[in-house]
Amino acid sequence: MNDELQRTLSKIIESGSQSNPAVNALISDYAKFHAVLAVAGGCMVLLFAWLSIIFWTKFKRSPKLSKLKWGFERKTYFFFGLLSSGVALFMILIVAANLTNTLNPLHGFSLIDFSFKTSYGTTYKDELRYAFNEWIQSGNENIPTIIQDRFNKRIEFHTTKAIVSGILLILFAGLSVYIWSALVRRAKSNDSNWRFKEKACFVFGNATVVLTLLMIVIVMANTQAAFAPKTLSMINLFNS
């Protein structure tokens, strides 16, 4: 086990990261890594809080079939109101957790494990690790070419992934709105007999909700990695 880099970083952090421009750049990137997720999470809090207000308002205005029985329209608004509120609350936790690391990045950064096992023979990953080690110990603010190339490739990869997943997010969200609006309109027409088409739409409607939420997570994660590639590169390099 190679713990040399871990010991070096611990000493630098204890003495103050300002004494080492390389470590200072990594800590700044680590703070940005969490700041991006805090901002994105904050936007999601506002969005889902707004959606929850809309759905709960429609739920209250929707008619009841009887005192103990709800129609499809009322059940739909209740489900989406509950889902929106739950996601908003979860995003608040995400924002709070990431704000902590944004405002106090040293604590979280010091918990990253930079020790590693040397592979049998020299691999590309080993070359990266040794180059990273030498860069940190040198304290040079200029990033070695092999590491900068790694950062650039990660930026390109995650930017592309964020764009593609963003397009899919819009498509799934739009399709979900279309399907559920059609189902609610049919429920309002008092036609309670669902044929195969309506049952299939109900299944696809649920699938689009799940896929929309999944795309939100993927977009946020890849946006975070595209804006702050150094942190994710470190984690993947020394924890795999």
BAFI-3210 file (N, C-alpha, C; in Angstrom, 3 decimals, decimal comma, padded with zeros to 6 digits):
// residues 240
n [1|2|3|4|5|6|7|8|9|10|11|12|13|14|15|16|17|18|19|20|21|22|23|24|25|26|27|28|29|30|31|32|33|34|35|36|37|38|39|40|41|42|43|44|45|46|47|48|49|50|51|52|53|54|55|56|57|58|59|60|61|62|63|64|65|66|67|68|69|70|71|72|73|74|75|76|77|78|79|80|81|82|83|84|85|86|87|88|89|90|91|92|93|94|95|96|97|98|99|100|101|102|103|104|105|106|107|108|109|110|111|112|113|114|115|116|117|118|119|120|121|122|123|124|125|126|127|128|129|130|131|132|133|134|135|136|137|138|139|140|141|142|143|144|145|146|147|148|149|150|151|152|153|154|155|156|157|158|159|160|161|162|163|164|165|166|167|168|169|170|171|172|173|174|175|176|177|178|179|180|181|182|183|184|185|186|187|188|189|190|191|192|193|194|195|196|197|198|199|200|201|202|203|204|205|206|207|208|209|210|211|212|213|214|215|216|217|218|219|220|221|222|223|224|225|226|227|228|229|230|231|232|233|234|235|236|237|238|239|240]
n.u [000,846|000,616|001,187|002,299|001,452|-000,895|000,079|001,585|-000,396|-001,895|-000,086|000,226|-002,381|-002,726|-000,821|-001,797|-003,444|-002,808|-000,105|000,617|000,104|-000,914|-002,421|-004,183|-005,616|-006,941|-008,581|-010,175|-011,513|-012,871|-014,628|-016,115|-017,227|-019,150|-020,621|-021,841|-023,693|-025,233|-026,386|-027,771|-029,452|-030,899|-032,345|-033,970|-035,439|-037,020|-038,459|-039,873|-041,267|-042,955|-044,401|-045,625|-047,363|-049,121|-050,228|-051,395|-053,268|-054,945|-055,759|-057,349|-059,413|-060,509|-063,254|-065,058|-066,044|-067,463|-067,749|-065,719|-064,515|-062,373|-062,029|-060,305|-059,024|-058,662|-057,060|-054,794|-053,808|-053,278|-051,246|-049,166|-048,852|-047,905|-045,575|-044,101|-043,752|-042,240|-039,875|-038,989|-038,395|-036,366|-034,439|-033,847|-032,375|-030,166|-029,125|-028,455|-026,487|-024,478|-023,906|-022,596|-020,110|-019,271|-018,900|-017,112|-014,710|-012,304|-012,593|-014,180|-012,559|-010,255|-011,025|-010,941|-009,580|-006,328|-004,526|-003,106|-002,931|-000,182|-000,242|000,430|003,091|003,441|000,779|-001,549|-003,121|-001,545|000,571|-000,737|-001,351|001,207|002,157|000,341|000,972|003,623|003,089|001,569|003,431|005,385|004,169|003,623|001,734|001,106|-000,494|000,444|000,799|-000,265|-002,146|-003,807|-004,847|-006,414|-008,321|-009,501|-010,636|-012,521|-014,187|-015,205|-016,521|-018,501|-019,882|-021,036|-022,636|-024,347|-025,740|-027,044|-028,586|-030,084|-031,673|-033,143|-034,448|-036,199|-037,798|-038,943|-040,273|-042,087|-043,575|-044,664|-046,338|-048,156|-049,336|-050,479|-052,201|-054,004|-055,122|-056,380|-058,235|-059,847|-060,861|-062,436|-064,463|-066,245|-066,161|-065,641|-064,712|-061,885|-059,989|-057,576|-055,803|-055,926|-055,019|-052,449|-051,388|-051,436|-049,486|-047,218|-047,212|-046,506|-043,953|-042,664|-042,566|-040,790|-038,503|-038,090|-037,412|-035,081|-033,482|-033,171|-031,482|-029,218|-028,549|-027,922|-025,736|-023,830|-023,512|-022,371|-019,924|-018,818|-018,336|-016,576|-014,090|-011,750|-012,057|-013,751|-012,150|-009,971|-011,190|-012,030|-009,569|-008,032|-009,624|-010,333]
n.v [-001,206|002,141|004,906|007,354|009,697|010,229|010,882|013,122|014,935|015,198|016,523|018,927|019,977|020,320|022,292|024,310|024,880|026,921|027,102|025,390|025,519|023,535|021,748|023,599|024,237|021,829|021,673|023,905|023,090|020,937|022,261|023,638|021,453|020,540|022,876|023,233|021,119|021,921|024,291|023,308|021,527|023,365|024,675|022,544|022,207|024,530|024,107|021,656|022,330|024,272|022,671|020,914|022,641|023,273|020,706|019,961|021,966|021,420|018,933|019,498|020,827|018,936|016,706|014,544|011,129|009,936|010,097|008,427|007,524|008,039|009,472|008,755|011,092|012,617|010,893|010,845|013,503|013,570|011,647|012,791|015,193|014,310|013,016|015,165|016,806|015,106|014,773|017,417|017,836|015,947|017,024|019,319|018,287|017,374|019,804|021,043|019,269|019,496|022,207|022,391|021,159|022,895|025,347|024,602|023,119|021,818|019,847|017,753|017,178|016,202|013,696|012,067|009,165|008,719|006,727|003,853|000,689|-000,670|-001,773|-004,943|-004,709|-001,811|000,321|002,449|003,783|003,653|005,289|007,717|008,029|008,218|010,499|012,328|012,232|013,249|015,815|016,976|016,913|018,559|021,000|022,707|025,008|024,576|022,165|018,818|017,495|014,904|014,573|016,811|016,211|014,072|015,362|017,029|015,147|014,063|016,254|016,619|014,152|014,105|016,466|015,950|013,767|015,017|016,775|015,007|013,461|015,543|016,269|013,894|014,030|016,216|015,138|012,826|014,047|015,724|013,795|012,431|014,396|014,697|012,092|011,693|013,861|013,223|010,886|011,904|013,623|011,759|010,475|012,496|012,492|010,702|008,116|005,122|002,704|001,137|000,473|-001,588|000,305|002,499|001,259|000,574|003,137|004,015|002,394|003,131|005,803|005,774|004,730|006,809|008,751|007,657|007,471|010,168|011,223|009,760|010,758|013,375|013,025|012,002|014,134|016,145|014,948|014,657|017,275|018,356|016,941|017,846|020,554|020,477|018,707|017,729|016,728|014,429|012,930|012,411|010,854|008,598|007,731|007,014|005,367|002,953]
n.w [000,000|-000,923|000,875|000,776|-000,579|000,789|003,363|002,726|001,829|004,167|005,852|004,449|004,503|007,231|007,708|006,208|003,230|001,514|001,280|-000,691|-003,966|-005,739|-004,135|-003,126|-005,437|-005,863|-003,587|-003,977|-006,265|-005,186|-003,459|-005,375|-006,680|-004,858|-004,591|-007,078|-007,098|-004,947|-005,909|-008,169|-006,863|-005,332|-007,340|-008,115|-005,788|-005,768|-008,157|-007,688|-005,394|-006,386|-008,216|-006,395|-005,049|-007,128|-007,710|-005,227|-004,959|-007,141|-006,330|-004,070|-005,312|-006,946|-007,647|-005,326|-005,363|-003,383|000,219|001,160|-001,089|-003,809|-007,058|-010,197|-011,092|-008,730|-007,223|-008,833|-008,700|-005,978|-005,725|-007,327|-005,986|-003,521|-004,348|-005,489|-003,253|-001,631|-003,168|-003,209|-000,487|-000,159|-001,865|-000,464|001,650|000,198|-000,731|001,722|002,728|000,778|000,852|003,253|002,727|000,768|002,058|004,011|002,901|003,556|005,571|004,409|002,185|003,375|004,113|001,915|000,507|-000,440|-000,744|-002,392|-004,140|-005,810|-009,123|-010,773|-012,792|-014,936|-015,332|-017,142|-015,312|-013,026|-013,854|-013,957|-011,245|-010,057|-011,376|-010,405|-007,710|-007,754|-008,703|-006,618|-004,511|-005,537|-005,547|-007,569|-009,478|-012,097|-013,962|-014,669|-017,999|-018,583|-016,574|-016,927|-019,426|-018,714|-017,099|-019,038|-020,785|-019,086|-018,645|-021,236|-021,605|-019,528|-020,049|-022,549|-021,811|-019,980|-021,651|-023,444|-021,641|-020,632|-022,820|-023,074|-020,624|-021,015|-023,057|-021,807|-019,656|-021,008|-022,405|-020,256|-019,098|-021,201|-021,373|-018,782|-018,622|-020,651|-019,591|-017,291|-018,459|-019,722|-017,478|-016,461|-018,284|-017,442|-018,314|-017,244|-018,089|-018,881|-021,681|-023,455|-024,465|-022,652|-020,335|-021,119|-021,490|-018,858|-017,665|-019,193|-018,517|-015,789|-016,104|-017,484|-015,516|-013,640|-015,260|-015,846|-013,319|-012,920|-015,002|-014,115|-011,923|-013,259|-014,981|-013,088|-011,735|-013,802|-014,668|-012,407|-012,371|-014,790|-014,350|-012,225|-012,593|-011,406|-008,779|-009,035|-010,692|-009,011|-007,018|-008,493|-009,407|-007,170|-005,685|-006,827]
ca.u [000,000|001,382|000,543|003,139|000,643|-001,832|000,823|001,947|-001,590|-002,267|000,830|-000,066|-003,667|-002,498|-000,030|-002,527|-003,357|-002,294|001,330|000,812|-000,867|-001,541|-003,460|-005,179|-006,451|-007,794|-009,587|-011,111|-012,344|-013,733|-015,687|-016,959|-017,917|-020,340|-021,400|-022,658|-024,825|-026,081|-027,148|-028,712|-030,455|-031,751|-033,280|-034,938|-036,324|-037,997|-039,306|-040,794|-042,153|-043,968|-045,254|-046,433|-048,447|-050,086|-050,931|-052,231|-054,396|-055,856|-056,312|-058,427|-060,530|-061,056|-064,473|-065,061|-067,161|-068,209|-066,947|-064,567|-064,049|-061,818|-061,948|-058,955|-058,441|-058,240|-055,947|-053,627|-053,272|-052,745|-049,969|-048,140|-048,603|-047,064|-044,265|-043,408|-043,363|-041,167|-038,650|-038,554|-037,779|-035,103|-033,492|-033,419|-031,296|-029,015|-028,576|-027,842|-025,268|-023,446|-023,514|-021,628|-018,794|-018,895|-018,440|-015,986|-014,235|-011,144|-012,982|-014,557|-011,406|-009,298|-011,544|-010,704|-008,459|-005,407|-003,600|-003,441|-002,086|000,496|-000,613|001,540|003,467|003,055|-000,435|-001,833|-003,641|-000,384|001,281|-001,519|-001,199|002,553|002,221|-000,448|001,786|004,735|002,532|001,198|004,638|006,134|003,464|003,560|000,344|000,915|-000,901|001,136|000,018|-000,999|-003,291|-004,692|-005,561|-007,425|-009,372|-010,186|-011,468|-013,661|-015,089|-015,868|-017,419|-019,654|-020,666|-021,840|-023,638|-025,320|-026,575|-027,894|-029,575|-030,979|-032,643|-034,031|-035,273|-037,277|-038,688|-039,707|-041,164|-043,165|-044,412|-045,391|-047,415|-049,150|-050,062|-051,311|-053,273|-054,991|-055,824|-057,254|-059,354|-060,745|-061,548|-063,450|-065,560|-067,110|-066,049|-064,828|-064,258|-060,570|-059,606|-056,150|-055,078|-055,826|-054,171|-051,069|-050,990|-051,198|-048,188|-046,195|-047,195|-045,678|-042,568|-042,086|-042,292|-039,555|-037,401|-037,860|-036,660|-033,740|-032,748|-032,818|-030,295|-028,096|-028,175|-027,269|-024,445|-022,885|-023,233|-021,430|-018,613|-018,301|-017,866|-015,484|-013,581|-010,592|-012,487|-014,214|-010,982|-009,216|-011,929|-011,966|-008,186|-007,459|-010,585|-010,760]
ca.v [000,000|003,372|005,938|008,549|010,846|010,499|011,573|014,448|015,777|015,464|017,552|020,197|020,468|020,777|023,520|025,311|024,547|028,067|026,920|024,505|025,881|022,346|021,296|024,669|024,088|020,661|022,000|024,831|022,272|020,144|023,169|023,872|020,186|020,515|024,088|022,984|020,277|022,721|025,200|022,495|021,047|024,495|024,856|021,454|022,495|025,528|023,495|020,664|023,027|024,882|021,585|020,392|023,606|023,082|019,423|019,965|022,856|020,671|017,845|020,048|021,244|017,788|016,177|013,233|010,271|009,799|010,529|007,546|007,029|009,050|009,133|008,669|012,433|013,003|010,018|011,268|014,732|013,231|010,953|013,725|016,153|013,627|012,787|016,451|017,249|014,223|015,094|018,736|017,656|015,224|017,974|020,226|017,570|017,386|021,163|021,277|018,466|020,021|023,531|022,182|020,923|024,082|026,372|024,068|022,010|021,118|018,655|016,694|016,839|015,421|012,334|011,284|008,224|008,833|005,594|002,937|-000,482|-000,666|-002,920|-005,765|-004,052|-000,406|000,578|003,872|004,331|003,835|006,470|008,873|008,147|008,702|011,882|013,097|012,280|014,177|017,164|017,469|017,127|019,687|022,227|023,558|025,273|024,072|020,757|017,997|017,253|013,642|014,771|017,784|015,474|013,278|016,305|017,479|014,042|013,931|017,372|016,313|013,009|014,441|017,499|015,236|012,960|015,933|017,287|013,921|013,136|016,692|016,134|012,792|014,530|017,015|014,229|012,005|014,917|016,124|012,622|012,161|015,390|014,372|010,858|011,853|014,813|012,469|009,975|012,701|014,080|010,619|010,245|013,544|012,227|009,714|006,804|004,357|001,455|001,278|-000,546|-001,890|001,544|003,279|000,511|000,716|004,515|004,110|001,763|004,009|007,038|005,515|004,549|008,110|009,453|007,076|007,846|011,604|011,393|009,202|011,712|014,522|012,622|011,865|015,480|016,829|014,317|014,930|018,711|018,505|016,421|018,665|021,826|020,234|017,385|017,269|015,939|013,105|012,215|011,935|009,785|007,408|007,302|006,441|004,489|001,917]
ca.w [000,000|-001,038|001,691|000,743|-000,974|001,891|004,420|002,212|001,837|005,565|006,363|003,765|005,006|008,606|007,693|005,429|001,817|000,762|001,082|-001,830|-005,000|-006,318|-003,198|-003,067|-006,635|-005,649|-002,572|-004,625|-007,149|-004,307|-003,021|-006,549|-006,912|-004,002|-004,838|-008,272|-006,704|-004,062|-006,768|-008,953|-005,916|-004,984|-008,462|-008,044|-004,649|-006,233|-009,169|-007,124|-004,460|-007,252|-008,706|-005,291|-004,816|-008,217|-007,575|-004,032|-005,255|-008,013|-005,517|-003,237|-006,164|-007,684|-007,012|-004,668|-005,742|-002,130|001,354|001,338|-002,380|-004,698|-008,465|-010,756|-011,141|-007,380|-006,855|-009,611|-008,116|-004,652|-005,935|-007,805|-004,917|-002,537|-004,978|-005,617|-001,912|-001,176|-003,899|-002,738|000,832|-000,371|-002,455|000,610|002,350|-000,709|-000,711|003,036|002,834|-000,117|001,325|004,332|002,117|000,000|002,991|004,777|002,065|004,103|006,328|003,477|001,346|004,177|004,284|000,693|000,654|-001,563|-000,772|-003,484|-004,350|-007,100|-009,939|-011,289|-014,035|-014,980|-016,096|-017,363|-014,056|-012,144|-014,332|-013,502|-009,789|-009,755|-011,855|-009,448|-006,491|-007,977|-008,838|-005,285|-003,721|-006,105|-005,200|-008,768|-009,873|-013,457|-013,933|-015,667|-019,218|-018,514|-015,681|-017,575|-020,473|-018,013|-016,713|-020,253|-021,269|-018,174|-018,934|-022,510|-021,404|-018,688|-020,731|-023,549|-021,107|-019,392|-022,742|-023,929|-020,603|-020,533|-023,919|-022,690|-019,525|-021,598|-023,785|-020,863|-018,894|-021,914|-022,662|-019,015|-019,003|-022,233|-021,036|-017,587|-018,949|-021,431|-018,672|-016,422|-019,291|-019,917|-016,205|-016,321|-019,214|-016,774|-018,946|-016,296|-018,702|-019,491|-022,647|-023,453|-024,738|-021,414|-019,404|-021,606|-021,196|-017,415|-017,420|-019,786|-017,733|-014,600|-016,548|-017,826|-014,256|-013,104|-016,151|-015,673|-012,069|-013,153|-015,842|-013,275|-011,163|-014,190|-015,421|-011,975|-011,463|-014,883|-014,629|-011,294|-012,789|-015,882|-013,800|-011,268|-012,980|-010,636|-007,614|-009,454|-011,225|-007,854|-006,352|-009,352|-009,582|-005,946|-004,992|-007,748]
c.u [000,869|000,646|001,308|002,318|-000,325|-001,146|001,192|000,753|-001,998|-001,390|000,511|-001,353|-003,519|-001,758|-000,728|-002,336|-002,775|-000,798|001,639|-000,255|-001,596|-002,678|-004,573|-006,141|-007,420|-008,910|-010,626|-012,055|-013,325|-014,913|-016,661|-017,815|-019,223|-021,221|-022,334|-023,889|-025,776|-026,960|-028,197|-029,827|-031,416|-032,779|-034,362|-035,921|-037,422|-038,981|-040,335|-041,709|-043,297|-044,937|-046,160|-047,602|-049,540|-050,909|-051,842|-053,444|-055,428|-056,507|-057,500|-059,653|-061,181|-062,245|-064,263|-066,255|-068,082|-067,267|-065,665|-063,966|-063,581|-061,846|-060,504|-058,264|-057,886|-057,041|-054,657|-052,987|-052,678|-051,367|-048,877|-047,849|-047,671|-045,655|-043,461|-042,920|-042,192|-039,843|-038,099|-037,840|-036,430|-034,038|-033,006|-032,276|-030,014|-028,328|-027,840|-026,515|-024,141|-023,015|-022,466|-020,225|-018,328|-018,281|-017,231|-015,386|-013,080|-011,504|-013,310|-013,396|-010,426|-009,747|-011,349|-009,462|-007,584|-004,364|-004,030|-002,471|-001,467|000,158|000,628|001,905|002,978|001,843|-000,622|-002,329|-002,510|000,416|000,574|-001,325|000,171|002,728|001,469|000,337|002,909|004,242|002,212|002,446|005,462|005,488|003,333|002,109|000,058|000,642|-000,140|000,219|-000,828|-002,245|-004,298|-005,491|-006,688|-008,608|-010,189|-011,114|-012,706|-014,669|-015,893|-016,902|-018,683|-020,507|-021,587|-022,967|-024,726|-026,275|-027,558|-028,984|-030,546|-032,061|-033,648|-034,963|-036,457|-038,294|-039,563|-040,705|-042,350|-044,122|-045,258|-046,573|-048,532|-049,996|-051,000|-052,443|-054,385|-055,796|-056,798|-058,455|-060,356|-061,523|-062,660|-064,658|-066,536|-067,163|-065,093|-064,289|-062,941|-060,309|-058,100|-055,323|-054,867|-054,925|-052,701|-050,544|-050,671|-049,821|-047,056|-046,083|-046,347|-044,208|-041,909|-041,782|-040,972|-038,348|-037,081|-037,043|-035,229|-032,891|-032,346|-031,544|-029,066|-027,612|-027,418|-025,869|-023,411|-022,562|-022,205|-020,026|-017,992|-017,720|-016,671|-014,889|-012,467|-010,999|-012,900|-013,072|-010,149|-009,885|-011,841|-010,550|-007,664|-008,419|-011,148|-009,618]
c.v [001,238|004,488|007,255|009,794|011,237|011,281|012,992|015,412|016,156|016,580|018,917|020,817|021,019|022,114|024,650|025,074|025,687|027,929|026,049|024,811|024,691|021,854|022,329|024,582|022,914|020,958|022,962|024,075|021,431|020,991|023,443|022,649|020,125|021,744|023,901|022,160|021,039|023,672|024,433|021,959|022,146|024,778|023,778|021,642|023,467|024,916|022,557|021,265|023,679|023,823|021,044|021,330|023,439|021,817|019,393|020,877|022,136|019,515|018,330|020,419|020,081|017,188|014,812|012,433|010,051|010,213|009,722|007,063|008,179|008,536|009,144|010,035|012,839|012,174|010,445|012,509|014,489|012,588|011,930|014,822|015,573|013,412|014,084|016,952|016,427|014,542|016,444|018,635|016,942|016,163|018,989|019,591|017,568|018,744|021,424|020,536|019,041|021,432|023,429|021,996|022,107|025,144|025,921|022,867|021,212|019,822|017,503|016,231|015,942|013,977|011,458|010,419|008,280|007,718|004,644|001,767|-000,408|-001,931|-003,698|-005,227|-002,606|-000,222|002,083|004,529|004,551|005,070|007,747|009,112|008,720|010,157|012,807|013,300|013,308|015,620|017,779|017,800|018,303|021,021|023,183|023,763|024,808|022,567|019,978|017,632|015,996|013,769|015,746|017,127|014,646|014,172|016,729|016,398|013,868|015,045|017,088|015,205|013,414|015,565|016,874|014,455|013,850|016,466|016,223|013,581|014,300|016,655|015,028|013,208|015,328|016,128|013,408|012,845|015,352|014,983|012,279|013,107|015,060|013,157|011,070|012,851|014,111|011,533|010,731|013,209|012,964|010,338|011,270|013,302|011,191|008,364|005,962|003,055|001,685|000,116|-000,761|-000,627|002,357|002,580|000,629|002,116|004,692|003,535|002,647|005,320|006,895|005,373|005,887|008,933|008,973|007,511|009,338|011,876|010,882|010,160|012,952|014,226|012,574|013,227|016,215|016,277|014,661|016,415|019,006|018,080|017,262|019,981|021,650|018,848|016,846|016,348|014,537|012,277|011,634|010,736|008,490|006,843|006,559|005,524|003,449|000,947]
c.w [000,000|-000,310|001,643|000,418|000,136|003,010|003,991|002,274|003,256|006,151|005,761|004,299|006,414|008,643|006,938|003,953|000,985|000,463|-000,124|-002,884|-005,609|-005,440|-003,097|-004,254|-006,481|-004,651|-003,147|-005,549|-006,336|-003,810|-004,166|-006,857|-006,116|-004,211|-006,032|-007,912|-005,782|-004,882|-007,571|-008,057|-005,502|-006,069|-008,448|-006,881|-005,078|-007,229|-008,551|-006,055|-005,238|-007,781|-007,601|-004,962|-005,872|-008,007|-006,348|-004,222|-006,118|-007,258|-004,683|-004,062|-006,905|-006,933|-006,356|-005,182|-004,556|-001,003|001,490|000,019|-003,269|-006,132|-008,946|-010,751|-009,781|-006,920|-007,565|-009,016|-006,727|-004,789|-006,346|-006,783|-003,869|-003,081|-005,063|-004,263|-001,387|-001,850|-003,440|-001,397|000,717|-000,934|-001,428|001,398|001,511|-000,679|000,601|003,168|001,979|000,252|002,429|003,771|001,280|000,904|003,811|004,038|002,662|004,807|005,391|002,623|002,097|004,364|003,043|000,875|-000,596|-001,583|-001,886|-003,524|-005,748|-007,871|-010,361|-012,671|-014,007|-015,882|-016,264|-016,076|-013,052|-012,546|-013,883|-012,012|-009,419|-010,210|-010,903|-008,157|-006,625|-008,074|-007,475|-004,475|-004,246|-005,728|-006,365|-009,177|-011,297|-013,421|-015,007|-016,828|-019,129|-017,627|-016,290|-018,692|-019,867|-017,620|-017,937|-020,811|-020,387|-018,408|-020,198|-022,338|-020,638|-019,285|-021,767|-022,895|-020,507|-020,457|-023,230|-022,910|-020,388|-021,601|-023,592|-021,553|-020,058|-022,311|-022,837|-020,065|-019,752|-022,192|-021,438|-018,849|-019,987|-021,833|-019,859|-017,805|-019,724|-020,531|-017,759|-017,213|-019,522|-018,638|-016,005|-017,222|-018,678|-017,473|-018,111|-016,882|-019,438|-020,439|-022,569|-023,637|-023,462|-020,401|-019,797|-021,310|-019,712|-017,062|-017,953|-019,025|-016,481|-014,962|-016,854|-016,571|-013,664|-013,941|-016,045|-014,420|-012,213|-013,977|-015,057|-012,497|-012,065|-014,672|-014,314|-011,727|-012,532|-015,000|-013,548|-011,713|-013,902|-015,374|-012,858|-011,526|-012,092|-009,494|-008,008|-010,020|-010,089|-007,203|-007,175|-009,448|-008,361|-005,185|-005,940|-008,031]
res [m|n|d|e|l|q|r|t|l|s|k|i|i|e|s|g|s|q|s|n|p|a|v|n|a|l|i|s|d|y|a|k|f|h|a|v|l|a|v|a|g|g|c|m|v|l|l|f|a|w|l|s|i|i|f|w|t|k|f|k|r|s|p|k|l|s|k|l|k|w|g|f|e|r|k|t|y|f|f|f|g|l|l|s|s|g|v|a|l|f|m|i|l|i|v|a|a|n|l|t|n|t|l|n|p|l|h|g|f|s|l|i|d|f|s|f|k|t|s|y|g|t|t|y|k|d|e|l|r|y|a|f|n|e|w|i|q|s|g|n|e|n|i|p|t|i|i|q|d|r|f|n|k|r|i|e|f|h|t|t|k|a|i|v|s|g|i|l|l|i|l|f|a|g|l|s|v|y|i|w|s|a|l|v|r|r|a|k|s|n|d|s|n|w|r|f|k|e|k|a|c|f|v|f|g|n|a|t|v|v|l|t|l|l|m|i|v|i|v|m|a|n|t|q|a|a|f|a|p|k|t|l|s|m|i|n|l|f|n|s]
***
